[in-house]
Amino acid sequence: GSCVLINGAGSTVGLALVELAKNAGATVYALSHSSYEQPIREMGAREWYPLFRKNEWREEWSGKMDVIIDTVGDYDSYTSFYDVMASSGRFVRMNTTS
């Protein structure tokens, strides 16, 4: 199965994406605020990090992700996302407005 990274996995959309990816047979990796770790893991994420620990998740997941879905639009993390993307990986950025 594919490795899927979901940034903003604690949001309603993020949790739905975790569940969809897991049910599709993917290995799910997640980034979010610390308060969302438990529901994200309950939905099926294998690995979780708080987004701000960028050096740690970037090193651990380097070149591993087949799909990255950014539900936050975190411009400061774009280079880190590309660092963890596999050579044939895909990047999906979802924008939201308020």
Backbone as a printed PyTorch tensor [residue, N CA C, xyz], in Angstrom:
tensor([[[  0.8050,  -1.1860,   0.0000],
         [  0.0000,   0.0000,   0.0000],
         [  0.8530,   1.2560,   0.0000]],

        [[  0.2290,   2.3310,  -0.2900],
         [  0.8960,   3.6250,  -0.3460],
         [  1.0600,   4.2230,   1.0410]],

        [[  2.0440,   5.0950,   1.1730],
         [  2.2380,   5.8910,   2.3830],
         [  1.6250,   7.2650,   2.1290]],

        [[  0.7000,   7.6540,   2.9940],
         [ -0.0190,   8.9110,   2.8330],
         [  0.2160,   9.7830,   4.0610]],

        [[  0.6470,  11.0180,   3.8310],
         [  0.8340,  12.0000,   4.8950],
         [ -0.2980,  13.0130,   4.8280]],

        [[ -0.9680,  13.2120,   5.9650],
         [ -2.0500,  14.1850,   6.0340],
         [ -1.6830,  15.2610,   7.0390]],

        [[ -1.5180,  16.4780,   6.5410],
         [ -1.2580,  17.6240,   7.4010],
         [ -2.5980,  18.2450,   7.7750]],

        [[ -2.7780,  18.5240,   9.0710],
         [ -4.0630,  19.0240,   9.5480],
         [ -5.0230,  17.8780,   9.7890]],

        [[ -4.4710,  16.7260,  10.1790],
         [ -5.2600,  15.5070,  10.3230],
         [ -6.2800,  15.5700,  11.4520]],

        [[ -6.1940,  16.5520,  12.3280],
         [ -7.1260,  16.6550,  13.4390],
         [ -8.4170,  17.3800,  13.1060]],

        [[ -8.4690,  18.0240,  11.9630],
         [ -9.6990,  18.7220,  11.5630],
         [-10.7380,  17.6980,  11.1140]],

        [[-11.9690,  18.1490,  10.9310],
         [-13.0190,  17.2490,  10.4580],
         [-12.6430,  16.6460,   9.1060]],

        [[-12.1730,  17.4730,   8.2020],
         [-11.7480,  16.9860,   6.8890],
         [-10.5360,  16.0720,   7.0350]],

        [[ -9.5840,  16.4590,   7.8640],
         [ -8.3870,  15.6560,   8.0700],
         [ -8.6950,  14.2760,   8.6210]],

        [[ -9.5790,  14.2060,   9.6200],
         [ -9.9620,  12.9100,  10.1830],
         [-10.6570,  12.0380,   9.1550]],

        [[-11.4940,  12.6340,   8.3250],
         [-12.1490,  11.8780,   7.2540],
         [-11.1140,  11.3410,   6.2740]],

        [[-10.1010,  12.1470,   5.9520],
         [ -9.0400,  11.6980,   5.0460],
         [ -8.2240,  10.5640,   5.6540]],

        [[ -7.9530,  10.6390,   6.9630],
         [ -7.2440,   9.5500,   7.6420],
         [ -8.0350,   8.2610,   7.4840]],

        [[ -9.3240,   8.3240,   7.7670],
         [-10.1610,   7.1270,   7.6740],
         [-10.2530,   6.6020,   6.2420]],

        [[-10.4350,   7.4990,   5.2740],
         [-10.5160,   7.0820,   3.8710],
         [ -9.2180,   6.4290,   3.4020]],

        [[ -8.0950,   7.0390,   3.7420],
         [ -6.7990,   6.4890,   3.3220],
         [ -6.5560,   5.1210,   3.9690]],

        [[ -6.8640,   5.0030,   5.2370],
         [ -6.6940,   3.7320,   5.9450],
         [ -7.5790,   2.6510,   5.3270]],

        [[ -8.8330,   2.9760,   5.0650],
         [ -9.7590,   2.0120,   4.4690],
         [ -9.3720,   1.6310,   3.0470]],

        [[ -8.6200,   2.5040,   2.3790],
         [ -8.1420,   2.2080,   1.0220],
         [ -6.8590,   1.3730,   1.0410]],

        [[ -6.3600,   1.0730,   2.2390],
         [ -5.1800,   0.2250,   2.3540],
         [ -3.8680,   0.9730,   2.4950]],

        [[ -3.9240,   2.2800,   2.6500],
         [ -2.7000,   3.0730,   2.7920],
         [ -2.1780,   3.0090,   4.2240]],

        [[ -0.8880,   3.2380,   4.3640],
         [ -0.2810,   3.4680,   5.6640],
         [ -0.3440,   4.9660,   5.8940]],

        [[ -1.0070,   5.3760,   6.9670],
         [ -1.3000,   6.7910,   7.1810],
         [ -0.3390,   7.4040,   8.1980]],

        [[  0.2170,   8.5400,   7.8250],
         [  1.0800,   9.3610,   8.6740],
         [  0.3710,  10.6930,   8.8370]],

        [[  0.4390,  11.2760,  10.0410],
         [ -0.3590,  12.4630,  10.3020],
         [  0.4290,  13.5380,  11.0220]],

        [[  0.0690,  14.7860,  10.7210],
         [  0.5900,  15.9660,  11.4030],
         [ -0.5920,  16.7790,  11.9030]],

        [[ -0.4820,  17.2640,  13.1410],
         [ -1.5560,  18.0880,  13.6920],
         [ -1.0750,  18.7410,  14.9770]],

        [[ -1.9780,  19.4680,  15.6140],
         [ -1.7220,  19.9640,  16.9580],
         [ -1.7790,  18.7830,  17.9280]],

        [[ -1.0870,  18.9060,  19.0360],
         [ -0.9730,  17.8210,  20.0080],
         [ -2.3070,  17.3130,  20.5350]],

        [[ -3.2750,  18.1810,  20.6720],
         [ -4.5500,  17.7760,  21.2620],
         [ -5.3380,  16.7890,  20.4000]],

        [[ -4.9320,  16.6080,  19.1480],
         [ -5.6740,  15.7310,  18.2390],
         [ -5.0490,  14.3540,  18.0560]],

        [[ -3.9660,  14.0750,  18.7440],
         [ -3.2730,  12.7990,  18.5250],
         [ -4.1870,  11.5880,  18.7310]],

        [[ -4.9080,  11.5370,  19.8240],
         [ -5.7170,  10.3580,  20.1240],
         [ -6.7810,  10.0650,  19.0550]],

        [[ -7.6180,  11.0290,  18.6600],
         [ -8.6060,  10.6960,  17.6210],
         [ -7.9650,  10.3300,  16.2820]],

        [[ -6.8320,  10.9260,  15.9800],
         [ -6.1400,  10.5940,  14.7280],
         [ -5.6700,   9.1430,  14.7560]],

        [[ -5.0910,   8.7200,  15.8520],
         [ -4.6450,   7.3260,  15.9790],
         [ -5.8420,   6.3720,  15.9800]],

        [[ -6.9390,   6.7690,  16.6220],
         [ -8.1390,   5.9310,  16.6320],
         [ -8.7130,   5.7450,  15.2380]],

        [[ -8.5210,   6.7280,  14.3700],
         [ -8.9810,   6.6160,  12.9860],
         [ -8.0560,   5.7470,  12.1370]],

        [[ -6.8670,   5.4490,  12.6560],
         [ -6.0130,   4.5130,  11.9350],
         [ -4.6540,   5.0040,  11.5080]],

        [[ -4.2530,   6.1820,  11.9430],
         [ -2.9130,   6.6540,  11.5710],
         [ -1.8470,   5.8160,  12.2750]],

        [[ -0.8470,   5.4000,  11.5270],
         [  0.2530,   4.6220,  12.0930],
         [  1.2290,   5.5070,  12.8460]],

        [[  1.5670,   6.6460,  12.2540],
         [  2.5430,   7.5670,  12.8450],
         [  1.9270,   8.9440,  12.9660]],

        [[  2.3280,   9.6650,  14.0010],
         [  1.8150,  11.0170,  14.2250],
         [  2.9270,  11.8690,  14.8110]],

        [[  2.9790,  13.1080,  14.3810],
         [  3.8740,  14.1130,  14.9600],
         [  3.1330,  15.4330,  15.0400]],

        [[  3.4700,  16.2580,  16.0410],
         [  2.9820,  17.6360,  15.9820],
         [  3.7510,  18.3410,  14.8590]],

        [[  3.0740,  19.1520,  14.1100],
         [  3.6820,  19.8080,  12.9500],
         [  4.9580,  20.5510,  13.3010]],

        [[  4.9890,  21.1930,  14.4770],
         [  6.1350,  22.0350,  14.8140],
         [  7.4270,  21.2410,  15.0280]],

        [[  7.3750,  19.9300,  15.1540],
         [  8.5930,  19.1200,  15.3020],
         [  9.1100,  18.7120,  13.9210]],

        [[  9.1970,  19.7050,  13.0620],
         [  9.5300,  19.5280,  11.6470],
         [ 10.8250,  18.7650,  11.4130]],

        [[ 11.8800,  19.0830,  12.1430],
         [ 13.1590,  18.3960,  11.9160],
         [ 13.0500,  16.9070,  12.1840]],

        [[ 12.2500,  16.5270,  13.1660],
         [ 12.1100,  15.1100,  13.5070],
         [ 11.3170,  14.3390,  12.4610]],

        [[ 10.1320,  14.8290,  12.0750],
         [  9.3620,  14.0730,  11.1050],
         [  9.9750,  14.1430,   9.7160]],

        [[ 10.6240,  15.2460,   9.4120],
         [ 11.2750,  15.3470,   8.1030],
         [ 12.3920,  14.3240,   7.9790]],

        [[ 13.1700,  14.1380,   9.0300],
         [ 14.2570,  13.1590,   9.0070],
         [ 13.7200,  11.7280,   8.9950]],

        [[ 12.7520,  11.4480,   9.8530],
         [ 12.2290,  10.0820,   9.9750],
         [ 11.4860,   9.6210,   8.7260]],

        [[ 10.7690,  10.5250,   8.0780],
         [  9.9400,  10.1410,   6.9360],
         [ 10.5590,  10.5210,   5.5900]],

        [[ 11.8110,  10.8690,   5.5500],
         [ 12.4740,  11.3520,   4.3370],
         [ 12.2670,  10.4160,   3.1390]],

        [[ 11.7230,  10.9730,   2.0600],
         [ 11.5500,  10.2370,   0.8100],
         [ 10.5250,   9.1240,   0.8440]],

        [[  9.6840,   9.0820,   1.8450],
         [  8.7910,   7.9400,   2.0790],
         [  7.3680,   8.1140,   1.5410]],

        [[  6.8760,   9.3300,   1.4540],
         [  5.4540,   9.5520,   1.1930],
         [  5.0980,   9.5050,  -0.2890]],

        [[  4.1240,   8.6580,  -0.6000],
         [  3.6160,   8.5700,  -1.9700],
         [  2.6040,   9.6810,  -2.2440]],

        [[  1.8670,  10.0550,  -1.2150],
         [  0.8600,  11.1180,  -1.3350],
         [  0.9500,  11.9970,  -0.0920]],

        [[  0.9370,  13.2990,  -0.2980],
         [  0.8880,  14.2650,   0.7960],
         [ -0.3320,  15.1360,   0.5680]],

        [[ -1.1880,  15.2090,   1.5970],
         [ -2.3810,  16.0490,   1.5160],
         [ -2.2640,  17.1120,   2.6050]],

        [[ -2.2130,  18.3620,   2.1800],
         [ -2.0970,  19.4820,   3.1130],
         [ -3.4460,  20.1730,   3.2050]],

        [[ -4.1310,  19.9830,   4.3260],
         [ -5.4360,  20.6200,   4.5150],
         [ -5.3260,  21.9750,   5.1870]],

        [[ -4.0950,  22.3760,   5.5250],
         [ -3.8680,  23.6050,   6.2860],
         [ -3.4120,  24.7560,   5.4000]],

        [[ -2.6000,  24.4680,   4.3900],
         [ -1.9940,  25.5290,   3.5930],
         [ -0.8160,  26.1260,   4.3140]],

        [[ -0.0080,  25.2510,   4.9050],
         [  1.1270,  25.6670,   5.7380],
         [  2.3430,  25.9730,   4.8520]],

        [[  2.4640,  27.2290,   4.4340],
         [  3.5300,  27.6240,   3.5220],
         [  4.9230,  27.4000,   4.1070]],

        [[  5.0600,  27.5020,   5.4160],
         [  6.3670,  27.3120,   6.0460],
         [  6.8570,  25.8740,   5.9700]],

        [[  5.9740,  24.9370,   5.7190],
         [  6.3670,  23.5230,   5.6880],
         [  6.5140,  22.9590,   4.2810]],

        [[  6.2890,  23.7590,   3.2410],
         [  6.3310,  23.2070,   1.8850],
         [  7.6390,  22.5240,   1.5500]],

        [[  8.7580,  23.1260,   1.8830],
         [ 10.0290,  22.4730,   1.5550],
         [ 10.1740,  21.1660,   2.3260]],

        [[  9.6820,  21.1200,   3.5580],
         [  9.7280,  19.8800,   4.3370],
         [  8.8400,  18.8180,   3.7220]],

        [[  7.6860,  19.2140,   3.1920],
         [  6.8270,  18.2380,   2.5290],
         [  7.5360,  17.6200,   1.3330]],

        [[  8.2170,  18.4330,   0.5580],
         [  8.9360,  17.8870,  -0.5940],
         [ 10.1010,  16.9900,  -0.1630]],

        [[ 10.6800,  17.2580,   1.0030],
         [ 11.7470,  16.3940,   1.5250],
         [ 11.2390,  15.0010,   1.8620]],

        [[ 10.0020,  14.8810,   2.3100],
         [  9.4800,  13.5650,   2.6860],
         [  8.7440,  12.8660,   1.5420]],

        [[  8.5630,  13.5410,   0.4180],
         [  7.8710,  12.9540,  -0.7160],
         [  8.7700,  11.9730,  -1.4670]],

        [[  8.2070,  10.8310,  -1.8310],
         [  8.9190,   9.8690,  -2.6680],
         [  9.1540,  10.4980,  -4.0420]],

        [[ 10.0880,   9.9500,  -4.7970],
         [ 10.4430,  10.5530,  -6.0890],
         [  9.2580,  10.6090,  -7.0550]],

        [[  8.3300,   9.6950,  -6.9510],
         [  7.1480,   9.7260,  -7.8220],
         [  5.9020,  10.1440,  -7.0450]],

        [[  6.0930,  10.8360,  -5.9300],
         [  4.9890,  11.2080,  -5.0570],
         [  4.1160,  12.3090,  -5.6230]],

        [[  2.9650,  12.4650,  -4.9840],
         [  1.9930,  13.4890,  -5.3860],
         [  1.6790,  14.3680,  -4.1830]],

        [[  1.4560,  15.6400,  -4.4630],
         [  1.1740,  16.6160,  -3.4150],
         [ -0.1800,  17.2550,  -3.7030]],

        [[ -1.0890,  17.1900,  -2.7210],
         [ -2.3980,  17.7920,  -2.8530],
         [ -2.5320,  18.8690,  -1.8020]],

        [[ -2.8350,  20.0550,  -2.2370],
         [ -3.0100,  21.1810,  -1.3110],
         [ -4.4570,  21.6240,  -1.3750]],

        [[ -5.1020,  21.6350,  -0.2150],
         [ -6.5000,  22.0510,  -0.1330],
         [ -6.5370,  23.4340,   0.4910]],

        [[ -7.1580,  24.3580,  -0.1610],
         [ -7.2880,  25.7130,   0.3900],
         [ -8.6550,  25.8780,   1.0220]],

        [[ -8.6640,  26.6140,   2.1020],
         [ -9.9300,  26.9660,   2.7150],
         [ -9.9450,  28.4720,   2.9250]],

        [[-11.1150,  29.0180,   2.9160],
         [-11.2650,  30.4440,   3.2010],
         [-12.3040,  30.6090,   4.2900]],

        [[-12.2030,  31.6940,   5.0020],
         [-13.1990,  31.9210,   6.0540],
         [-13.9830,  33.1780,   5.7700]]])
